[in-house]
Amino acid sequence: MDNASCALNANGIQMLTLILSESQCNKCVRLIKEQGIRGGVHLIGKGTVSSAILNLLGIKSQRKDVIQLLLTGERAQEVVDFFDEALQLSEPGHGIAYTTPVDGAVGVPEHEVKHEQVSAGTAQRLERESMFKKLTVIVDRGMSGDVMDIALKAGVRGGTILHGRGAGAEMATSLFGVEIEPEKELVIILTPNDLVDKVVQALTEGLHLDEPAKGILFIEPVLDARGLVEMRDRKA
C-alpha cells in the first residue's frame, strides 16, 4: 500500500481482517491481548475445498480462523505492520491480512475508534488506488465448492468459506451487514484489480446470479494487504 492511500484514510475507520491457521490464530490472540487491542471478533471458517488451492496458500489444514478488528486508519497501519512482522505473513502459509474502509461505527471503544466517516470523494479515490478487491459471495449451502471452482478457472488463487450455521454465525451476520441464513455459505475471495471483472462475470454467469434467489455477490476495495500469493509473486 502506498503512502497516498494511507493518508487518504488516515482519520477514517478501517476493518483489519486476518485469516490464519489455528496455531497462528492462537499466537495472534495472545498478541492482541498483550498489545491491548480492542474491538475484535473471532470467526471460524474453512479453507477452500480443493487441496490444490490450499497448497498454493501453503496451508495444510482446511480450518481457517478469521479475526476482525475495527481501528482508526492511523492505528490500522501500525497494527498491520505489527502483525505482518510478528506473524511473518510474508512467509508461505503464515496467513494473510487486509484492511477495508468502514464508513462509520457505533458502539465500539471510544479510545480505539472515533465516530468518523470517509467522504464519498475519498472512498472513490481509495477504490481507484487499492491494488486488490474483496469479493463476497453468499450462496446456498453446498454451493461454495462451485463458487471456488468457477473462481479458480477465472484466475483466483484461493478463498475462505464461512457457514451460516456453527461457530461465529451470529457475529458474521452483524459484521457483514447481510443476513446469513443457516442454509447459506459465505465465500470471501481477495483478487487483484485486473482480475475482478473477469471473476465477477464468471461467477455471475456460472452461478446465474442475475436470476432471483441464486445468490449475492458484492465487491469492496482493499486498502492494504499482506501475505497474499500474488504479492510474493511480484517480489520474486
C-alpha positions as CSV (number, residue, x, y, z in Angstrom):
1,M,0.0,0.0,0.0
2,D,1.4,3.4,-0.9
3,N,1.7,6.5,1.3
4,A,-1.1,8.3,-0.6
5,S,-3.6,5.6,0.2
6,C,-2.6,5.6,3.8
7,A,-3.0,9.3,4.0
8,L,-6.4,9.2,2.4
9,N,-7.9,7.1,5.1
10,A,-5.6,8.1,8.0
11,N,-8.5,9.5,10.1
12,G,-11.3,7.2,8.9
13,I,-12.3,3.7,10.2
14,Q,-10.8,0.5,8.9
15,M,-11.6,-3.1,9.3
16,L,-8.5,-5.2,9.7
17,T,-9.1,-8.9,8.8
18,L,-6.6,-11.6,9.5
19,I,-7.1,-15.1,8.0
20,L,-4.9,-17.6,9.8
21,S,-4.2,-21.2,10.7
22,E,-5.3,-22.3,14.1
23,S,-1.8,-22.1,15.6
24,Q,-1.2,-18.7,14.1
25,C,-4.5,-17.5,15.4
26,N,-3.6,-18.6,18.9
27,K,-0.4,-16.5,18.7
28,C,-2.4,-13.6,17.2
29,V,-5.0,-13.7,20.0
30,R,-2.1,-13.6,22.6
31,L,-0.5,-10.7,20.8
32,I,-3.9,-8.8,20.7
33,K,-4.2,-9.2,24.5
34,E,-0.6,-8.1,25.1
35,Q,-1.0,-5.1,22.9
36,G,-4.3,-4.1,24.5
37,I,-6.1,-4.0,21.1
38,R,-9.9,-3.9,21.5
39,G,-13.0,-4.1,19.2
40,G,-12.4,-7.6,17.7
41,V,-14.4,-10.6,16.5
42,H,-13.2,-14.1,16.1
43,L,-14.9,-16.3,13.5
44,I,-14.2,-20.0,12.5
45,G,-14.2,-20.8,8.8
46,K,-12.5,-23.3,6.5
47,G,-10.2,-23.1,3.6
48,T,-11.4,-23.8,0.1
49,V,-12.3,-27.3,-0.8
50,S,-9.6,-28.0,-3.3
51,S,-6.4,-29.2,-1.8
52,A,-4.6,-27.6,-4.7
53,I,-5.7,-24.2,-3.6
54,L,-4.6,-25.0,0.0
55,N,-1.2,-26.0,-1.4
56,L,-1.0,-22.7,-3.2
57,L,-1.6,-20.9,0.0
58,G,0.8,-23.1,1.9
59,I,-1.8,-24.2,4.3
60,K,-2.1,-27.9,5.3
61,S,-5.3,-27.8,7.3
62,Q,-8.7,-26.7,5.9
63,R,-9.6,-24.8,9.1
64,K,-9.3,-21.1,8.9
65,D,-9.6,-18.7,11.8
66,V,-10.8,-15.2,10.9
67,I,-10.0,-12.3,13.2
68,Q,-11.5,-8.9,12.5
69,L,-10.6,-5.6,14.3
70,L,-12.1,-2.2,14.0
71,L,-9.4,0.5,14.1
72,T,-8.8,4.1,13.1
73,G,-6.9,4.5,9.9
74,E,-3.7,5.7,11.6
75,R,-3.9,2.9,14.2
76,A,-4.7,0.3,11.5
77,Q,-1.4,0.9,9.7
78,E,0.5,0.4,12.9
79,V,-1.3,-2.8,13.7
80,V,-1.0,-4.2,10.2
81,D,2.8,-3.6,10.3
82,F,3.0,-5.1,13.7
83,F,1.2,-8.3,12.8
84,D,3.0,-8.5,9.4
85,E,6.3,-8.7,11.3
86,A,5.1,-10.7,14.4
87,L,3.3,-13.4,12.4
88,Q,5.8,-13.3,9.5
89,L,3.0,-13.0,6.9
90,S,5.5,-12.8,4.1
91,E,6.3,-16.4,4.6
92,P,4.1,-19.0,2.8
93,G,1.4,-20.5,4.9
94,H,1.6,-17.9,7.7
95,G,-1.7,-16.3,6.8
96,I,-3.0,-13.1,5.2
97,A,-4.1,-9.7,6.5
98,Y,-6.0,-7.0,4.7
99,T,-7.9,-3.8,5.6
100,T,-11.1,-2.4,4.1
101,P,-12.7,1.0,4.7
102,V,-15.7,1.4,7.0
103,D,-18.0,4.4,6.6
104,G,-18.8,4.7,10.3
105,A,-19.1,2.7,13.5
106,V,-21.3,2.9,16.7
107,G,-20.8,1.1,20.0
108,V,-17.0,0.5,19.7
109,P,-14.4,1.6,22.3
110,E,-14.1,5.4,22.1
111,H,-10.3,5.3,22.5
112,E,-10.0,2.8,19.7
113,V,-12.4,4.1,17.0
114,K,-14.0,7.6,16.8
115,H,-17.3,8.2,15.1
116,E,-15.9,9.4,11.8
117,Q,-16.8,8.9,8.2
118,V,-15.0,8.6,4.9
119,S,-16.3,11.1,2.4
120,A,-17.7,10.0,-0.9
121,G,-14.8,11.5,-2.8
122,T,-12.2,9.8,-0.5
123,A,-14.0,6.5,-0.9
124,Q,-13.8,6.8,-4.7
125,R,-10.1,7.7,-4.6
126,L,-9.5,4.7,-2.3
127,E,-11.2,2.4,-4.7
128,R,-9.2,3.6,-7.6
129,E,-5.8,3.3,-5.8
130,S,-6.3,-0.1,-4.0
131,M,-4.5,-3.0,-5.6
132,F,-6.9,-5.7,-4.5
133,K,-10.7,-6.1,-4.2
134,K,-12.6,-8.3,-1.8
135,L,-15.4,-10.3,-3.3
136,T,-18.0,-11.7,-1.0
137,V,-20.4,-14.4,-2.4
138,I,-23.4,-15.7,-0.5
139,V,-24.9,-18.9,-1.9
140,D,-27.0,-21.9,-0.8
141,R,-25.2,-24.4,1.5
142,G,-23.2,-26.8,-0.5
143,M,-22.5,-24.3,-3.4
144,S,-19.3,-22.9,-2.0
145,G,-17.3,-25.6,-3.9
146,D,-18.9,-24.4,-7.2
147,V,-18.0,-20.8,-6.3
148,M,-14.4,-21.7,-5.9
149,D,-14.2,-24.0,-9.0
150,I,-15.5,-21.1,-11.1
151,A,-13.2,-18.5,-9.4
152,L,-10.2,-20.8,-9.8
153,K,-10.8,-21.2,-13.6
154,A,-11.0,-17.4,-13.8
155,G,-7.6,-17.0,-12.2
156,V,-8.3,-16.7,-8.4
157,R,-5.7,-18.3,-6.1
158,G,-7.9,-19.1,-3.1
159,G,-10.7,-18.2,-0.7
160,T,-12.3,-18.6,2.7
161,I,-15.7,-20.1,3.5
162,L,-17.9,-19.2,6.4
163,H,-21.1,-21.1,7.2
164,G,-24.4,-19.6,8.3
165,R,-24.6,-22.3,11.0
166,G,-22.0,-23.0,13.6
167,A,-19.3,-21.1,15.5
168,G,-19.4,-17.4,14.8
169,A,-22.5,-17.4,12.7
170,E,-24.3,-14.7,14.8
171,M,-21.2,-12.5,14.7
172,A,-20.9,-12.9,10.9
173,T,-24.5,-11.8,10.5
174,S,-24.0,-8.4,12.2
175,L,-20.4,-8.0,11.0
176,F,-21.0,-8.3,7.2
177,G,-24.3,-6.4,7.3
178,V,-26.1,-9.2,5.4
179,E,-28.3,-11.8,7.0
180,I,-26.7,-15.2,6.6
181,E,-29.4,-17.8,7.0
182,P,-28.5,-21.3,8.4
183,E,-28.6,-22.9,4.9
184,K,-26.2,-20.3,3.4
185,E,-22.5,-20.2,2.9
186,L,-20.3,-17.1,2.5
187,V,-17.2,-17.2,0.4
188,I,-14.5,-14.5,0.7
189,I,-12.1,-14.0,-2.2
190,L,-9.3,-11.5,-2.5
191,T,-8.3,-10.8,-6.1
192,P,-6.1,-8.3,-7.9
193,N,-7.9,-5.4,-9.6
194,D,-7.1,-6.6,-13.1
195,L,-9.0,-9.9,-12.4
196,V,-12.1,-8.5,-10.8
197,D,-14.2,-8.1,-13.9
198,K,-13.3,-11.5,-15.2
199,V,-14.1,-13.2,-11.9
200,V,-17.3,-11.4,-11.4
201,Q,-18.5,-12.2,-14.9
202,A,-17.6,-15.8,-14.5
203,L,-19.4,-16.1,-11.1
204,T,-22.4,-14.2,-12.4
205,E,-22.8,-16.5,-15.4
206,G,-21.7,-19.7,-13.7
207,L,-24.0,-19.3,-10.7
208,H,-26.8,-17.5,-12.6
209,L,-26.6,-14.7,-10.0
210,D,-28.7,-12.4,-12.3
211,E,-31.6,-14.7,-11.6
212,P,-33.8,-14.4,-8.4
213,A,-32.6,-16.3,-5.3
214,K,-29.5,-17.6,-6.9
215,G,-27.1,-15.8,-4.6
216,I,-25.5,-12.4,-3.8
217,L,-22.1,-11.0,-4.8
218,F,-20.7,-7.7,-3.6
219,I,-17.3,-6.0,-4.0
220,E,-15.2,-3.9,-1.6
221,P,-11.9,-2.1,-2.0
222,V,-8.9,-3.4,-0.1
223,L,-6.7,-0.6,1.4
224,D,-3.8,-2.8,2.3
225,A,-2.9,-6.5,2.1
226,R,-0.2,-8.7,3.4
227,G,0.7,-12.4,2.8
228,L,-1.1,-12.9,-0.5
229,V,0.5,-15.3,-3.0
230,E,0.2,-12.6,-5.7
231,M,2.3,-10.2,-3.6
232,R,5.1,-12.8,-3.2
233,D,5.0,-13.5,-7.0
234,R,5.5,-9.8,-7.7
235,K,8.5,-9.7,-5.4
236,A,10.1,-12.8,-6.9
